[in-house]
Every structure is written in C-alpha cells, then in structure tokens.
Amino acid sequence: MGMIFPENISERIAAFVHARQNFPFINSNELICIFFLYGKRWKVSSENEYKEAIDLAHHTFAKISKDITACTDNPKINVITEFARSHYINRGLQIVIEKKSQNDNGKERLFSDPAILSDCFVRHVAYYNQEYFFEVYGPFKDSDIIKDMHKHLLGRMVMIGYNRKDGKALPFNHPLIPLYLWMAQFVD
C-alpha cells in the first residue's frame, strides 16, 4: 500500500505529528491517490488467489467507505485534528515497538505506514466532503505492462483510489499512469 499524491505526504504527516501543521494538511483542490498491491508471493497465480484478492480489495474499499462516512458525521476541526494526531502518534509507538528488536526506530515507516496513509485519505475526503472512486486491475499479464514494470506488477493486482468522482475527472488519461511513474523510481 502506498500514497502517490500528494508527493510530499510523508513530510506533511511528519509536520502534523510534530504539531508544526494542523489539519487539514492537504488542500481541497489537491489530488489524493492511494494504491494497494495484491498477490501472494508477488503473484496472483490461481483462481482462488484471484478471488482472495478481489475479496480483500472489496473489504478494504468497504472499510474506507465506512470510515469516510463516520468522519463525515463528525466535521469538528478541533476534534479531527487532535484525534488524528493522537491516532498517528499511537500508531508510531506500535511501529517503534515492533521495530525495536530490529535496531530500527521506525520513524521512516511511520510516515509511510498503510494505516496512517489510509486514515489520511479517509479524513481529507470526509473533511472536504469529496467524491472518490477505486478501481481494481489485474492480474497483469506480460502484454499488459511495459518490461520495466514486470518485476513489480507481473502477475499482481492493484486497487487504486482517488479523491475524484471517476477516472474522467483525473488530469491524465488512465488511473494507473501515476502508479507506473511512481514505480519507475524503483526500477533497477
């Protein structure tokens, strides 16, 4: 799981957690893009694994939708700011405890943690009362992706979500373009 837009989300979350930034730390006109990768051992290779990935994507979408509704029902900015900051700090403490045995303080992971990134998407979409959509793609075949993406996407599935009504409201031709560009950073 990751967040592609806004590009500097880790820095914004860090500033928010350290009380140098208040909520909302993403503006209403900014594009938010999150994605979830599915595939056991990097691939969805059977019908059963495909059904499991679709089921997991459905449950993820249902949870995000439910959380957005819950946050929309409580629009008080002070409550949102303090509750979110407390939630992020508590999650950070969990990460530090998990990583303590690995001599890793977990600070970098905190600002890219899936639970925090999902919560960030939820809170901002709810706060601005924005529309949103998610789409599931894959499993990707050889002919579906460029060679540079084989290592990351071949045989896998992805669910990608935006704080827009649908794919037509995006500033690019296909919802997966930002994912490809983001993943290109990690190509060997």
N, C-alpha and C positions, 0 to 999 in steps of 0.2 A: 504494500500500500504506500502511496505517496501523494504529494500535492505538487502539481506543476505550476499553477498560478495561484496567487501572486508568486513571482520568482523568489522574492526575498522573505518568504513566510517564516523561515527559521529565525531570522533576525527580529522580525516583528513579534513572534511568540516570546523570544528571549526578553525583549524590551517590555512586553506585557507582564511576564512573570516577575521581572525585577522592578515593577511599578514605575517604569520610565514611560510607559504607554498605557492609555486606558482603552477600554472597549468603546466603540468598535475600532479595531486596528486594521481593518480592510474597508475601503470606501465602497459606497453603494454602486458606483459605476465600474468597479474593478471586476475582472473575470476571475472566478474561482474554478479550479479544475482539480479533481481528485481521481485517483485510479486505484484499482485493486487487481492484482495478478493472481490467476488461479492455475494450478497444475501440480499434481503430486510429482515430486522429484523432477520438477521443471516441465512436466508434460501432462496433458490430458490425453491419455492413450487408449481409453476404453469407454464404452457406452456408460458404464457405471460411474467412472470418474467424471464424465461429462455431466451426468445427472447430479452428482455431488456438487460440482462447480456451479451449476445453474441454481441448485437449492441454496448453496452458500451465498451466491450473489443476490438471490431473492430475499434471504433473511437479512443480509447487510442493508439492502435497499429499504426493507420494511422497518428496520431499526432506525435508520437515518430519518425516514419519513415520520416515524413516531416521535423521535427526539425533536425534529423541527416543529411539529405540532405542539409538543409540550413547551418548547421555548417560546413559541409564538404566543401562547396563552399567558406568558409572564414577561411583558415587554419592559419592565422597570430596569433602566440602565444601571443603576447602582447595584441592584440585586444580581444582574447578569455579570457585571464586572467582578464583583467580589466572589461570587460563586464560581465563575470560570477560572479566576486566578487561583482560588483555593483548590479546585479540581486539578489544574495543571501542576501546582506545587506538590500535591499528594501523589499524582502520577509520577512526578520526578523522583520523589522519595522511593517509590516502588522500584523504579528503574535503577536507582543508585544501590539499593539493597540487592537486587538481582545481579548487578554487575560487580559488587564488592569482591566476590570470590575470584573475579577475573582481572583484578587490578585495573579496572576501567571505572571512572567516576560517573559515566552515563550521561554527562551533560550534553554531548553532541546528540545522543539518541533521544534525549528529552524533547528537543525542538523538532525532531522528525518522527516522533512516536505516532503510530497509527491511531491510537485512541485520542490523542490530542489533536491530530490533524482532522480526524472525522468530527470531533467536537467543534473545532474551529469552523469547519464548513457548516455544520448544523446551526451554530449560534449566529453566524453572519447572515445566512439565508433567512433564518427566522426573524432576526432583528430588522432586516430591511423588507421583510415580507416578500421575498423574491420567489419567482418560479424556478424550478430546477428539473433536470432530467438526467437519467442514467441509461446507458446502453451497454449491452454485453456483446463482445466479438470473440470469434474463435470457436474451436481451437484453430490456430493459424497453421496453414499448410505452406509448403515451400513456395508455392506460387502466390501466396497472399502477402508476403513481406519481402523486403529487399534483403540481400545477402548479409548486410551489416547487422540486421536485426535478428538473424537466425539464432544466435547464441541466447538472446533474451526472450524471444517470443515464439519460436518454432514449437508447435505442439501445445502451446499455452493458450489460456483465455484471459481476457481483460474486461473489466467493467469500468467504464469511465463516466464521470458525472460532472455537470456544470451548473452554475447558478444562472441559467438561462432557460427559456421556455422549451426550446428544442434545438436541434442541430442547425436549423436555418438561421437562428439568431446568433450564431458564432461568427467571428471575424475571419474564419478560414473555411476551406471547402469541405473538410471532413473532421469529425471529432477526434480521430486518432493522430492527426498531424502533430499536435504538441507532444504527445507521448513519444512518437518517433524521434522528434528533435531532442527531447529530454534524454531519451535513452542513448542517442548518438554520442553523448558526452562520455559514456561508459564503454564505448567500443574500443577494443584493444588495438 
